[in-house]
Amino acid sequence: MRNILKLAIFTSLINYLPALKAETIISCSHPQLCALAQTIFTENRMLDTKFQNLVAIAGDPHEYEPSSAEVKNLIKADILIAGPAELNPWVKKVNYQRSKIVSLKTLNLPIDKNEYALYPKATHEALSHFWLYPRIYCALKTKLEEQLVAANLLVELKNKKSCTAEALKIENSLQETLLSLKLPVVLTHDALLPLLENLSRNSANVVAIKGSGHHSEASAMSVKKLYDALRKPQVIWVEEKGIHIPQNIMSKKRKNDLTISIDTAATLETLTYFPILNELNDKIKAIR
């Protein structure tokens, strides 16, 4: 009788306890997408969500192809944030396979014509590096917030910090730095090219050795522009971590040229929206 009474009391207590909420896991097809989502959830003080990047990019990201195991994980993830197709060309097939499974949620963040119109001469591959383009970043942030709310993954937006104001702030600061710069800038690849061209007084002063397309190599035109820049007695080389450039091209760098090293693919745990651009701005200021 005593055991039956104890069981009844225990059962009653269990019934009154609130149900334990399972941790939400949101997967991403690129580390910068996880970083964007993490920023949104942190701003809104929602810390019970886990983010996992399902691809392990090693070496030059433009040479990366997901393994069969990574593709499988991307297809079966309960919730997946997928970015611009130009950033991950293989994501189209992943999205297609996921569309056949109605229980899965896919949050797509394409760059649309309004964002492309900001840089009409830029390639879509360059602009797919959305975290390097303040206004495009803010547009995708808004899109992701809306989709998270619609999917009941985000209840409401509590943080009123203006992404647009921060975007204008860094663009104005970077433009001021570039306008006072007298030296040509040579970029390892064109991920930053449209932004710096747009903010510079003379777009011819900024050149990129290779493009941002998958398996892109230095073209005859880009090499010509590099030689044109090297007519000046000194240039600034912006060497980006992980971007492979043939040694015969890098050997053109002279002893008196200046070098800035930067990781344009870095994902930094900070609520500062544009840490890479701020770092680049500071490094250019230090040598101009």
Secondary structure by P-SEA (a helix, b strand, c coil): caaaaaaaaaaaaaaaccccccbbbbbbccaaaaaaaaaaaaaaccccbbbbbccccccccccccccaaaaaaaaaccbbbbcccccccaaaaaaaaaaacccbbbbbbbbcaaaaaacccccccccccccccaaaaaaaaaaaaaaaaaacccccccccccaaaaaaaaaaaaaaaaaaccbbbbbccccaaaaaaaaccccccbbbcccccccccccaaaaaaaaaaacccbbbbbccccbbbbccccccccccbbbbbbccccccccccccaaaaaaaaaaaacc
